[in-house]
Amino acid sequence: MRLRNSRALPLVDRSLQMKGNPSDDPESSQLVEDIRACTLCRENLPLNPRPILQLDPRAKILVAGQAPGRKTHQSGIPFDDPSGDRLRDWMGIDRSVFYDPVRIAILPMGFCYPGTGKSGDLPPRKECADTWRTRALSSLPNIQLTLVIGKYALDYHLPEAAGTLTHIVQDWERYWPKILPLPHPSPRNNIWIKRNPWFPSEVLPVLRDRVQACL
């Protein structure tokens, strides 16, 4: 039986956002409202549509992920799970910075939780990127660094990249300093991280320095 939650919910927990005035860009504000109201995939989702993102045209860093998990769907806060804890550690920032939309935009390939398959969450719904992504990205003119997380985001943002995810991440300097391909920070990738010790020793220190420079 599918659970449905029709209550309108915020993009992120307001208590986590940096104090300050919201964006005064009416076009960007309207875009966020339109995305939050989207029900395009309603019949193909296991739970009621709940588009989750963080967008402000003043943001300097873009986190381009895959799709919200079940816990994120329930809280309405992007990366409000162990994956988010690890990602913030990789970036060297805390929750107050991560959830400040003036600094960081969060645009997953799919804005709604897609459901679970045999080996984890299902892929992001294709309709989401087809409908919204070009407009959302064009509303972020100040991005200095894009973190491209996981296969589906890599396929979209780095279509020219060839090889396995490991190969693409190892070749990170090719895209630096504007783009950094990353493995998904999910605990499911603990084995990958252990097998690739160069990632925490070589890539993460550079990432943390770049994040601080952008902010």
C-alpha positions as CSV (number, residue, x, y, z in Angstrom):
1,M,0.0,0.0,0.0
2,R,1.4,3.4,-1.0
3,L,1.7,6.1,1.6
4,R,0.6,9.6,0.5
5,N,1.5,12.8,2.2
6,S,-0.3,15.8,0.7
7,R,0.9,18.4,3.2
8,A,3.0,21.2,1.7
9,L,6.5,21.0,3.2
10,P,9.5,23.3,3.1
11,L,12.6,22.8,1.0
12,V,14.9,22.6,4.1
13,D,14.5,23.0,7.8
14,R,14.4,26.8,8.3
15,S,16.4,26.6,11.5
16,L,19.3,25.3,9.4
17,Q,19.4,28.2,7.0
18,M,21.7,31.2,7.4
19,K,19.9,34.3,8.6
20,G,19.3,36.8,5.9
21,N,16.8,37.9,3.3
22,P,15.6,35.4,0.7
23,S,16.5,35.8,-2.9
24,D,14.8,38.9,-4.4
25,D,15.1,37.4,-7.9
26,P,11.4,36.8,-8.9
27,E,12.3,34.4,-11.7
28,S,14.3,32.2,-9.5
29,S,11.7,32.3,-6.7
30,Q,9.0,31.3,-9.2
31,L,11.1,28.5,-10.5
32,V,11.5,27.0,-7.0
33,E,7.8,27.3,-6.4
34,D,7.1,25.6,-9.7
35,I,9.4,22.7,-8.9
36,R,8.0,22.3,-5.4
37,A,4.5,22.0,-6.9
38,C,5.5,19.4,-9.6
39,T,3.6,16.2,-9.6
40,L,4.7,15.0,-13.0
41,C,5.8,11.5,-11.7
42,R,3.1,11.0,-9.2
43,E,1.8,7.7,-10.6
44,N,5.4,6.3,-10.8
45,L,6.5,7.2,-7.2
46,P,6.1,5.0,-4.1
47,L,5.3,8.0,-1.9
48,N,3.6,11.3,-2.6
49,P,5.7,13.7,-4.6
50,R,7.9,15.8,-2.5
51,P,10.5,17.7,-4.6
52,I,13.6,18.4,-2.5
53,L,16.2,20.9,-3.5
54,Q,18.0,24.0,-2.3
55,L,18.4,26.9,-4.8
56,D,19.4,30.5,-4.7
57,P,21.1,32.4,-7.6
58,R,23.8,33.7,-5.2
59,A,25.1,30.2,-4.4
60,K,28.8,29.5,-5.1
61,I,28.9,25.7,-4.9
62,L,26.5,23.3,-6.6
63,V,26.0,19.8,-5.2
64,A,24.7,17.7,-8.1
65,G,23.5,14.4,-6.6
66,Q,21.2,11.6,-7.6
67,A,17.8,11.6,-5.8
68,P,16.5,11.8,-2.2
69,G,16.4,8.6,-0.1
70,R,13.5,7.6,2.0
71,K,14.9,9.4,5.1
72,T,15.4,12.6,3.2
73,H,11.9,12.3,1.8
74,Q,10.5,12.1,5.3
75,S,12.5,15.0,6.7
76,G,12.4,17.2,3.6
77,I,16.0,18.2,4.1
78,P,18.5,17.2,1.3
79,F,21.3,14.9,2.4
80,D,19.8,14.6,5.9
81,D,21.3,11.1,6.3
82,P,24.6,9.3,6.8
83,S,25.5,10.1,3.2
84,G,25.1,13.8,3.9
85,D,27.2,13.5,7.1
86,R,30.0,12.0,5.0
87,L,29.6,14.6,2.2
88,R,29.9,17.4,4.7
89,D,33.0,15.8,6.1
90,W,34.5,15.5,2.6
91,M,33.8,19.2,2.1
92,G,35.0,20.3,5.5
93,I,31.9,22.2,6.4
94,D,29.1,21.9,9.0
95,R,25.3,21.8,8.6
96,S,24.9,25.5,9.0
97,V,27.1,26.2,6.0
98,F,25.8,23.2,3.9
99,Y,22.2,24.3,4.4
100,D,22.8,28.0,3.6
101,P,21.3,28.4,0.1
102,V,23.2,31.6,-0.4
103,R,26.4,29.6,-0.4
104,I,25.4,26.1,-1.6
105,A,22.8,24.9,-4.1
106,I,21.6,21.3,-4.0
107,L,20.1,20.0,-7.2
108,P,19.7,16.2,-7.4
109,M,19.0,14.6,-10.8
110,G,15.6,13.6,-9.4
111,F,13.9,15.8,-6.9
112,C,11.7,13.1,-5.4
113,Y,12.4,9.8,-3.7
114,P,12.1,7.2,-6.6
115,G,11.6,4.1,-4.5
116,T,13.8,1.1,-3.7
117,G,14.9,-1.8,-5.9
118,K,16.7,-5.1,-5.2
119,S,20.1,-3.4,-4.7
120,G,19.2,0.0,-3.3
121,D,17.3,3.0,-4.4
122,L,15.9,3.1,-7.9
123,P,17.4,5.5,-10.4
124,P,16.2,9.1,-10.5
125,R,13.1,9.6,-12.6
126,K,14.2,10.8,-16.1
127,E,11.3,13.2,-16.4
128,C,12.7,15.4,-13.6
129,A,15.9,16.4,-15.4
130,D,14.2,16.6,-18.8
131,T,11.7,19.0,-17.4
132,W,13.6,21.1,-14.9
133,R,17.4,20.8,-15.0
134,T,18.3,23.2,-17.7
135,R,16.2,26.0,-16.2
136,A,17.5,25.3,-12.7
137,L,21.2,25.3,-13.7
138,S,20.7,28.5,-15.7
139,S,19.3,30.2,-12.6
140,L,22.7,29.7,-10.9
141,P,25.1,32.2,-12.5
142,N,27.6,32.4,-9.7
143,I,28.6,28.7,-9.3
144,Q,32.4,28.3,-9.0
145,L,32.5,24.6,-8.1
146,T,30.2,21.8,-9.0
147,L,30.4,18.5,-7.1
148,V,29.1,15.7,-9.4
149,I,28.0,12.8,-7.2
150,G,27.3,9.3,-8.5
151,K,26.7,7.7,-11.9
152,Y,23.5,9.5,-13.0
153,A,24.9,13.0,-12.2
154,L,28.1,12.1,-13.9
155,D,26.3,11.0,-17.1
156,Y,24.5,14.3,-17.2
157,H,27.2,16.7,-16.2
158,L,30.2,14.9,-17.7
159,P,28.8,13.1,-20.8
160,E,32.3,13.0,-22.4
161,A,33.8,11.1,-19.5
162,A,34.6,7.5,-20.3
163,G,35.4,4.5,-18.2
164,T,34.3,3.4,-14.8
165,L,33.4,5.7,-11.9
166,T,36.8,4.9,-10.4
167,H,38.6,6.0,-13.6
168,I,36.6,9.2,-13.9
169,V,37.2,10.1,-10.2
170,Q,40.9,9.3,-10.6
171,D,41.0,11.7,-13.6
172,W,39.5,14.5,-11.5
173,E,42.2,17.0,-12.4
174,R,40.9,17.0,-15.9
175,Y,37.8,18.9,-14.8
176,W,39.3,20.9,-11.9
177,P,38.8,23.5,-10.5
178,K,35.2,24.0,-11.8
179,I,34.0,20.5,-11.5
180,L,34.9,17.6,-9.2
181,P,33.5,14.1,-9.9
182,L,32.8,12.1,-6.7
183,P,31.7,8.7,-5.7
184,H,28.4,8.6,-3.8
185,P,29.1,9.2,-0.1
186,S,26.7,6.5,0.9
187,P,27.8,3.9,3.5
188,R,27.3,1.4,0.7
189,N,30.5,2.7,-0.8
190,N,32.7,2.0,2.2
191,I,34.4,-0.8,0.3
192,W,35.2,1.5,-2.6
193,I,36.7,4.1,-0.3
194,K,38.9,1.4,1.4
195,R,40.0,0.1,-2.0
196,N,41.0,3.6,-3.2
197,P,43.0,5.2,-0.4
198,W,44.3,7.8,-2.8
199,F,40.8,9.4,-2.7
200,P,40.8,10.6,1.0
201,S,44.6,11.3,0.9
202,E,44.8,13.2,-2.4
203,V,41.4,14.4,-3.4
204,L,39.7,15.5,-0.1
205,P,42.4,17.9,1.1
206,V,42.2,19.7,-2.3
207,L,38.4,19.7,-2.2
208,R,38.3,21.2,1.3
209,D,40.7,24.0,0.3
210,R,38.6,24.8,-2.8
211,V,35.4,24.8,-0.8
212,Q,36.8,27.4,1.6
213,A,38.1,29.5,-1.3
214,C,34.6,29.5,-2.9
215,L,32.8,30.4,0.3
